[in-house]
Amino acid sequence: MSLCGIDEAGRGPIAGSLVMAGVILKKNIIGLMDSKVLSEKKREALFPLIQENSLYHIVSFSAQDVDTLGISKCLNQGLQSIMKNLESDDFLFDGNTSFGISGIRTMVKADAKIPEVSAASILAKVTHDREMVEFSKIYTEYGFERHKGYGTAAHIQAIKEHGYCPVHRRTYKVKALEGFAFNT
C-alpha cells in the first residue's frame, strides 16, 4: 500500500508563490523532518535525495493566481493536481482540512510525524525559497532572499518605500500597510 504525503509552503507570505508537493517514497531517507525545523543547508541536501528516491509532483500558484482564485481554491486545485498525477492508495495532507477534495486524509503536524509528508514539506519549501531568491535578483530592494516573502518589518518598510512589485499578493491585508496608497 502506497502513501502520498502532501504539504505546502508559502501559504502565509505576502509575496511569492504558493507551492504544494506530493511525495510517494520508494525507499527510506534518513533525516526527514518538518522543513521548518531543518536548516536551509539540510533542506537543500535532502531535496535531491527525495527527488531521486520518490515519485513526486510539485504544483505552484503565482501571487496573481492566489489573488485571483484565493488561497483555498489554489489549495483545492493543487490537491486535485497531485491526486491526478500520483497514483496512490492513500493521500495524507498536512493540516486539518481537505479543501473539499474527497479521498484526502488530513493530520495536524503530519509534516513532523510522517516521512512522506516531511518529504513533501521539504520539496515545497525548497522550491518556494529558491523562487524567492531568484525574485530577489530582479526586485533587489525588497530583500526576498532574507525573508522569503513573509511580512517582516524590513519587508513592510521596503513596500512602504517602493510600493508593491509584480510578485506581491495584493489581496493580502497587512495591518502595517493600512492607509497606504500605492500606484504599483
Solvent accessible surface area in square Angstrom, and as a share of the most:
residue,aa,sasa,rsa
1,M,197,0.88
2,S,35,0.23
3,L,38,0.19
4,C,0,0.00
5,G,0,0.00
6,I,0,0.00
7,D,6,0.03
8,E,34,0.15
9,A,11,0.09
10,G,3,0.03
11,R,86,0.31
12,G,47,0.45
13,P,0,0.00
14,I,14,0.07
15,A,0,0.00
16,G,1,0.01
17,S,6,0.04
18,L,0,0.00
19,V,1,0.00
20,M,0,0.00
21,A,0,0.00
22,G,0,0.00
23,V,0,0.00
24,I,13,0.06
25,L,31,0.15
26,K,128,0.54
27,K,124,0.52
28,N,110,0.57
29,I,14,0.07
30,I,145,0.74
31,G,24,0.23
32,L,26,0.13
33,M,96,0.43
34,D,15,0.08
35,S,4,0.03
36,K,141,0.60
37,V,103,0.59
38,L,13,0.06
39,S,67,0.43
40,E,91,0.41
41,K,170,0.72
42,K,83,0.35
43,R,23,0.09
44,E,60,0.27
45,A,57,0.44
46,L,3,0.01
47,F,13,0.05
48,P,55,0.35
49,L,79,0.39
50,I,0,0.00
51,Q,61,0.27
52,E,119,0.53
53,N,24,0.12
54,S,7,0.04
55,L,91,0.45
56,Y,79,0.30
57,H,45,0.20
58,I,50,0.25
59,V,20,0.12
60,S,62,0.40
61,F,18,0.08
62,S,39,0.25
63,A,3,0.03
64,Q,94,0.42
65,D,51,0.27
66,V,3,0.01
67,D,35,0.18
68,T,114,0.67
69,L,73,0.36
70,G,30,0.28
71,I,46,0.23
72,S,62,0.40
73,K,94,0.40
74,C,0,0.00
75,L,1,0.00
76,N,26,0.13
77,Q,62,0.27
78,G,0,0.00
79,L,0,0.00
80,Q,86,0.38
81,S,31,0.20
82,I,0,0.00
83,M,53,0.24
84,K,175,0.74
85,N,79,0.41
86,L,13,0.07
87,E,165,0.74
88,S,22,0.14
89,D,99,0.51
90,D,23,0.12
91,F,16,0.07
92,L,1,0.00
93,F,1,0.00
94,D,23,0.12
95,G,22,0.21
96,N,120,0.62
97,T,56,0.32
98,S,28,0.18
99,F,34,0.14
100,G,76,0.73
101,I,22,0.11
102,S,102,0.66
103,G,58,0.56
104,I,18,0.09
105,R,113,0.41
106,T,50,0.29
107,M,60,0.27
108,V,86,0.49
109,K,132,0.56
110,A,0,0.00
111,D,6,0.03
112,A,64,0.50
113,K,125,0.53
114,I,38,0.19
115,P,64,0.40
116,E,31,0.14
117,V,0,0.00
118,S,3,0.02
119,A,0,0.00
120,A,0,0.00
121,S,4,0.03
122,I,0,0.00
123,L,0,0.00
124,A,0,0.00
125,K,36,0.15
126,V,3,0.02
127,T,35,0.20
128,H,3,0.01
129,D,9,0.05
130,R,102,0.37
131,E,48,0.21
132,M,0,0.00
133,V,46,0.27
134,E,91,0.41
135,F,39,0.16
136,S,12,0.08
137,K,133,0.56
138,I,117,0.59
139,Y,46,0.17
140,T,96,0.56
141,E,78,0.35
142,Y,7,0.03
143,G,2,0.02
144,F,0,0.00
145,E,66,0.30
146,R,168,0.61
147,H,17,0.08
148,K,26,0.11
149,G,0,0.00
150,Y,94,0.36
151,G,44,0.42
152,T,56,0.32
153,A,89,0.69
154,A,61,0.47
155,H,0,0.00
156,I,14,0.07
157,Q,90,0.40
158,A,10,0.08
159,I,0,0.00
160,K,70,0.30
161,E,115,0.52
162,H,84,0.37
163,G,6,0.06
164,Y,31,0.12
165,C,8,0.05
166,P,72,0.45
167,V,16,0.09
168,H,2,0.01
169,R,1,0.00
170,R,107,0.39
171,T,73,0.42
172,Y,51,0.20
173,K,177,0.75
174,V,27,0.15
175,K,168,0.71
176,A,53,0.41
177,L,11,0.05
178,E,120,0.54
179,G,86,0.83
180,F,96,0.40
181,A,103,0.80
182,F,53,0.22
183,N,165,0.85
184,T,83,0.48
